Amino acid sequence: MKKRKIIVVANKIRSAYNIGSIFRTADAIGAEKLFLAGYSPTPKNQPKVGKTALGAEKKVDWEHIFNLKPTIEEYKRAGYEIIALELNKRKSIDYRRWKPKNKVLIILGNEKTGILPGIQKQCDKIIHLPMLGQKNSLNVSVAFGAIGYYCLQ
């Protein structure tokens, strides 16, 4: 299995349980760092994160940030491919048409509003998981699990 450098950004995620699950997946795929952006709960300010993370919050390097733009710019300069995981009917591509580069930063958006257009514009690609049922989205932590493991190919 090829080891990619993976950075994850959970941007304005509302649910502490989703954050806990994202921690577990980040640990499972060997992500280098998890940024908790905006009002996303953190292990320090929301004990519910640990209920779902089951200790992964102590294993994954994480940082809370308020402004995402400087982080995106920093990782772009460091050669990371910036990816938004978002269904955008005009701009996103099916994840199967995307070949991850060796260094990837994946942005996950709010459960209800997704990733704002201004952040999407900063991304190199916007990818989505195809929805074959009646609903047009997956839970953010489930979607991250699918993409996280896809990055390990």
C-alpha positions as CSV (number, residue, x, y, z in Angstrom):
1,M,0.0,0.0,0.0
2,K,1.4,3.4,-1.0
3,K,1.8,5.9,1.8
4,R,0.4,9.2,0.8
5,K,0.6,12.3,3.0
6,I,-2.9,13.1,3.9
7,I,-4.1,16.2,5.8
8,V,-7.8,16.5,6.7
9,V,-9.8,19.6,7.4
10,A,-13.2,19.3,9.1
11,N,-14.7,22.7,8.4
12,K,-17.6,23.9,10.5
13,I,-18.8,20.4,11.4
14,R,-21.7,20.7,13.9
15,S,-21.7,17.2,15.4
16,A,-19.2,16.2,18.0
17,Y,-20.0,12.6,17.1
18,N,-19.1,13.2,13.5
19,I,-15.8,14.8,14.6
20,G,-15.1,11.8,16.8
21,S,-15.7,9.5,13.8
22,I,-13.5,11.6,11.6
23,F,-10.7,11.3,14.2
24,R,-11.0,7.5,14.1
25,T,-10.9,7.4,10.3
26,A,-8.0,9.9,10.3
27,D,-6.1,7.6,12.6
28,A,-7.0,4.5,10.6
29,I,-5.7,5.9,7.3
30,G,-2.6,7.4,8.9
31,A,-3.5,11.0,8.3
32,E,-0.7,13.4,9.3
33,K,-2.9,16.0,10.8
34,L,-6.6,16.9,11.3
35,F,-7.6,20.6,11.3
36,L,-10.8,21.4,13.1
37,A,-11.9,24.7,11.5
38,G,-14.4,27.3,12.6
39,Y,-17.0,26.2,15.2
40,S,-16.2,22.5,14.8
41,P,-16.1,20.9,18.2
42,T,-12.7,19.8,19.6
43,P,-11.7,17.2,22.2
44,K,-10.9,20.1,24.5
45,N,-14.2,21.9,24.3
46,Q,-16.6,19.0,23.8
47,P,-16.3,15.7,25.7
48,K,-18.7,14.0,23.2
49,V,-15.8,13.9,20.7
50,G,-14.0,11.4,22.8
51,K,-17.1,9.1,23.1
52,T,-16.9,8.4,19.4
53,A,-13.2,8.9,18.8
54,L,-12.4,6.2,21.4
55,G,-8.8,7.5,22.0
56,A,-8.1,8.4,18.4
57,E,-8.2,12.1,19.5
58,K,-5.0,11.3,21.5
59,K,-3.3,9.7,18.6
60,V,-4.0,12.0,15.7
61,D,-2.1,15.3,15.5
62,W,-4.8,18.0,15.5
63,E,-5.2,21.7,15.6
64,H,-8.2,24.1,15.9
65,I,-8.2,27.0,13.4
66,F,-10.6,29.8,12.8
67,N,-9.7,30.9,9.3
68,L,-9.2,28.2,6.7
69,K,-7.7,30.3,3.9
70,P,-4.1,30.6,5.3
71,T,-4.0,26.9,6.0
72,I,-5.0,26.1,2.4
73,E,-2.4,28.6,1.1
74,E,0.3,27.1,3.3
75,Y,-0.3,23.5,2.1
76,K,-0.6,24.6,-1.5
77,R,2.9,26.1,-1.2
78,A,4.1,22.9,0.3
79,G,2.9,21.0,-2.8
80,Y,-0.4,19.5,-1.5
81,E,-3.3,18.9,-3.8
82,I,-6.3,20.7,-2.2
83,I,-9.5,18.6,-2.6
84,A,-13.0,19.5,-1.5
85,L,-15.3,16.6,-0.9
86,E,-18.6,18.1,-2.1
87,L,-21.3,17.4,-4.6
88,N,-21.4,20.5,-6.8
89,K,-23.5,19.7,-9.9
90,R,-21.4,22.1,-12.1
91,K,-17.9,21.6,-10.8
92,S,-17.4,18.3,-9.0
93,I,-16.2,15.1,-10.5
94,D,-16.9,11.5,-9.6
95,Y,-14.1,10.5,-7.2
96,R,-13.3,7.5,-9.5
97,R,-12.1,10.0,-12.1
98,W,-9.6,11.5,-9.6
99,K,-6.2,10.1,-9.0
100,P,-4.8,11.4,-5.7
101,K,-1.4,12.9,-5.7
102,N,1.3,12.0,-3.2
103,K,0.3,14.9,-0.9
104,V,-3.4,15.6,-0.4
105,L,-5.4,17.9,1.8
106,I,-9.0,16.9,2.0
107,I,-11.7,19.4,3.1
108,L,-14.9,18.2,4.6
109,G,-17.8,20.6,4.9
110,N,-20.7,21.3,7.2
111,E,-23.4,18.6,7.4
112,K,-26.1,20.9,6.1
113,T,-24.5,23.7,4.1
114,G,-21.4,21.8,2.8
115,I,-18.3,23.7,1.7
116,L,-18.8,27.4,0.9
117,P,-18.2,28.5,-2.7
118,G,-15.2,30.7,-1.7
119,I,-13.4,27.7,-0.2
120,Q,-14.3,25.6,-3.2
121,K,-12.6,28.2,-5.5
122,Q,-9.3,27.7,-3.5
123,C,-9.4,23.9,-4.3
124,D,-7.6,22.1,-7.0
125,K,-10.5,19.7,-7.5
126,I,-13.9,19.2,-6.1
127,I,-14.9,15.5,-5.9
128,H,-18.0,13.7,-5.0
129,L,-19.3,10.2,-4.3
130,P,-22.1,9.3,-6.7
131,M,-25.5,9.1,-5.1
132,L,-27.7,6.4,-6.6
133,G,-30.6,6.5,-4.1
134,Q,-33.2,9.1,-3.2
135,K,-30.9,11.2,-0.9
136,N,-28.2,13.4,-2.4
137,S,-25.6,13.0,0.4
138,L,-23.9,10.8,2.9
139,N,-23.1,11.5,6.5
140,V,-19.8,13.6,6.4
141,S,-17.9,11.0,8.5
142,V,-19.0,8.1,6.3
143,A,-18.1,10.0,3.1
144,F,-14.7,10.8,4.6
145,G,-14.2,7.1,5.3
146,A,-14.8,6.2,1.7
147,I,-12.5,8.9,0.3
148,G,-9.9,8.3,3.0
149,Y,-9.5,4.6,2.0
150,Y,-9.6,5.5,-1.7
151,C,-6.6,7.6,-1.1
152,L,-4.7,4.6,0.2
153,Q,-4.7,2.9,-3.2
